[in-house]
Amino acid sequence: MDNFNKPFVAKSIPEFWQRWHISLSTWFRDYIFIPVGGNRRGPFVLAMAAMLVFFTSGLWHGANTTMIVFGISQGVLYIFDRFVFKPLDFIGGDKGTEHHVPLRRVIWDGFRQLKTGFFFMMTLVYFRSGSIQQAGEVFGKLWGTEKGVENTAGRLGNNALVPTLHVGTVIPLLLLLFLILDLFVMRVRVDIWLGKFVWWQRWIMYILMLLAILMFGGAINHPFVYFQF
């Protein structure tokens, strides 16, 4: 199944979780959200069901405080978008047609996308931090109220020290290349797009992708992220 469907174009947290990790979100919907009432028993039950889903999702990723806070924060954002922000959608005005979208709607939808991505990434501080204290230090660094976080213990590996990320020239260039491909070439899933080429053209691209992984992937063995949970 499609597991990610451009989640960062989502205009709300509910829509985000319909696009992000779809297999996991679908499982939580079918086996927790719907059985406890879902959206058929009023707004209060809906809010409680959503909080239960995200609380459980946090525990699924790791039975510790940071993951629980991550899950609860997602639940709070979900409820805010569902009951507070969604009624404000009239601000964007008429949604227009497929071929013509009013400028007011474009600006409003763009703001909603930025808002959704921003708050989701803020909650990822809890997901990545080794403790609530460390998360507080990271937020302090982000907002300029702390001197910084130096050699703090990370979640990858056996609490190995996580150095500061140094972004050189390769990563921005590759991101630019992928952005261009996504905007102008890959209008469909990559496997479907590749299937349009003859076999020898596909294998040239496979080899180039393999070489890119070997050249830019780094020599350090990074374990599969879910092994730590």
C-alpha positions in Angstrom: 0.0 0.0 0.0 1.0 3.6 -0.3 2.5 4.5 3.1 3.3 8.1 2.6 1.4 10.5 0.4 3.2 13.9 0.5 2.3 14.6 4.1 3.8 18.0 4.2 1.3 19.4 1.8 -1.4 18.6 4.5 -3.4 21.6 5.6 -4.2 20.2 9.1 -3.0 17.6 11.5 -5.9 15.3 10.8 -5.1 15.4 7.1 -1.4 15.0 7.9 -2.0 11.7 9.7 -4.1 10.5 6.7 -0.9 11.0 4.6 1.8 10.0 7.1 2.6 6.4 7.9 -0.7 5.4 6.4 -0.4 1.7 7.4 0.1 2.5 11.1 -2.5 5.3 11.1 -5.0 2.9 9.5 -4.4 0.2 12.1 -5.0 2.7 14.9 -8.1 3.9 13.2 -9.6 0.5 12.7 -8.6 -1.1 16.1 -8.7 1.8 18.5 -10.4 4.9 17.2 -13.5 3.3 15.7 -14.1 0.6 18.5 -14.2 3.3 21.2 -16.7 5.5 19.4 -14.8 7.4 16.7 -16.7 10.3 15.3 -20.2 8.9 15.6 -20.9 9.7 19.3 -20.4 13.4 19.5 -17.4 15.8 19.8 -16.5 14.7 23.3 -16.1 11.1 22.4 -14.3 12.0 19.2 -11.8 14.1 21.2 -11.2 11.3 23.8 -10.9 8.7 21.0 -8.3 10.9 19.3 -6.3 11.4 22.5 -6.4 7.7 23.2 -5.1 6.9 19.7 -2.2 9.3 19.9 -1.4 8.4 23.5 -1.2 4.7 22.4 0.8 5.7 19.3 3.3 7.4 21.6 3.6 4.2 23.8 4.0 2.1 20.6 7.1 4.1 19.7 8.6 3.8 23.2 7.3 3.4 26.8 8.9 6.5 28.1 8.0 10.1 29.0 9.2 11.8 25.8 7.2 9.4 23.6 4.1 9.9 25.7 4.4 13.7 25.4 5.0 13.3 21.7 1.7 11.3 21.3 -0.3 13.6 23.6 1.0 16.7 21.8 -0.2 15.2 18.5 -3.6 14.6 20.0 -3.8 18.2 21.2 -2.9 19.5 17.8 -5.5 17.1 16.2 -8.3 18.3 18.5 -7.3 22.0 17.9 -7.4 21.6 14.2 -10.6 19.6 14.3 -12.6 21.8 16.6 -10.9 25.3 16.6 -9.1 25.8 13.3 -11.4 23.9 10.9 -14.3 26.2 11.5 -12.1 29.2 10.4 -11.8 27.8 6.9 -14.3 30.3 5.7 -11.4 32.9 5.9 -10.0 31.4 2.8 -13.1 32.2 0.9 -14.3 30.3 -2.2 -12.2 27.2 -3.0 -12.7 27.9 -6.7 -12.4 25.3 -9.4 -9.7 22.8 -10.6 -8.4 25.3 -13.1 -8.9 28.6 -11.1 -8.2 29.0 -7.4 -8.7 32.5 -5.9 -5.5 34.2 -4.6 -7.1 34.5 -1.1 -7.6 30.7 -1.0 -4.1 30.1 -2.1 -2.6 32.3 0.6 -4.9 30.8 3.3 -4.1 27.2 2.3 -0.4 28.0 2.1 -0.6 29.4 5.7 -2.4 26.2 6.9 0.3 24.0 5.3 3.1 26.0 6.9 1.3 25.9 10.3 0.8 22.2 10.1 4.4 21.4 9.2 5.8 23.8 11.7 3.9 22.4 14.7 4.5 18.8 13.7 8.2 19.4 13.5 8.2 21.0 16.9 6.6 17.9 18.4 9.5 15.9 16.8 11.8 17.4 19.4 10.2 15.1 22.0 10.4 12.2 19.6 14.2 12.7 19.1 15.1 13.7 22.7 16.4 11.3 25.3 14.5 13.0 28.1 12.1 15.9 28.9 15.0 17.9 30.2 16.9 17.5 26.9 13.8 18.5 25.0 13.6 21.6 27.1 17.3 22.4 26.3 16.6 21.9 22.5 13.6 24.2 22.6 15.8 26.7 24.6 18.4 26.5 21.8 15.7 26.9 19.1 14.2 30.0 20.7 17.5 31.5 21.9 17.0 31.1 25.7 19.7 28.5 26.2 23.3 28.4 25.3 22.9 25.1 23.5 23.0 21.4 23.8 26.5 19.8 23.6 27.1 16.1 23.2 23.7 15.2 24.5 22.7 11.5 24.5 20.6 10.5 21.6 18.1 7.7 20.9 20.0 6.0 18.1 22.3 3.2 19.2 23.2 2.6 22.8 22.7 6.3 23.9 25.6 7.2 21.7 26.6 10.9 21.7 25.0 12.8 18.9 27.3 15.4 17.3 26.1 18.6 15.7 24.8 18.1 12.2 27.1 19.8 9.7 25.3 20.3 6.4 27.8 20.7 3.5 27.1 21.3 -0.2 26.1 17.7 -1.2 22.8 17.6 0.8 21.4 20.9 -0.5 22.3 20.0 -4.1 20.7 16.5 -3.8 17.6 18.1 -2.2 17.3 20.6 -5.0 17.7 17.7 -7.5 14.9 15.7 -5.8 12.7 18.8 -5.7 13.1 19.4 -9.4 12.3 15.8 -10.1 9.3 15.8 -7.9 7.9 19.0 -9.4 8.5 18.3 -13.1 9.0 14.6 -13.6 7.6 12.3 -10.9 3.9 13.0 -11.0 3.2 9.4 -10.0 4.7 6.9 -7.7 8.4 6.2 -8.5 7.8 2.5 -9.3 5.1 3.4 -11.8 7.2 6.2 -13.2 10.2 3.8 -13.7 8.0 1.2 -15.2 7.5 3.4 -18.3 11.1 2.9 -19.3 12.6 -0.1 -21.1 14.6 -2.5 -19.0 18.1 -1.3 -19.8 17.1 2.3 -19.0 15.7 1.2 -15.6 18.8 -0.7 -14.8 21.0 2.4 -15.5 18.9 4.3 -13.0 19.1 1.5 -10.5 22.9 1.4 -10.7 23.1 5.2 -10.4 20.9 5.1 -7.3 23.0 2.4 -5.8 26.2 4.3 -6.5 24.6 7.4 -4.9 23.9 5.4 -1.8 27.4 4.1 -1.6 29.0 7.5 -2.2 26.8 9.7 0.0 25.3 7.3 2.4 28.2 7.5 4.9 30.4 4.7 6.2 28.7 4.5 9.6 26.1 1.8 10.0 22.9 3.4 11.1 20.5 0.8 12.5 16.9 0.6 11.4 15.1 3.3 13.4 12.4 0.9 14.8 15.0 -1.5 16.3 15.4 0.9 19.2 11.7 0.8 20.3 
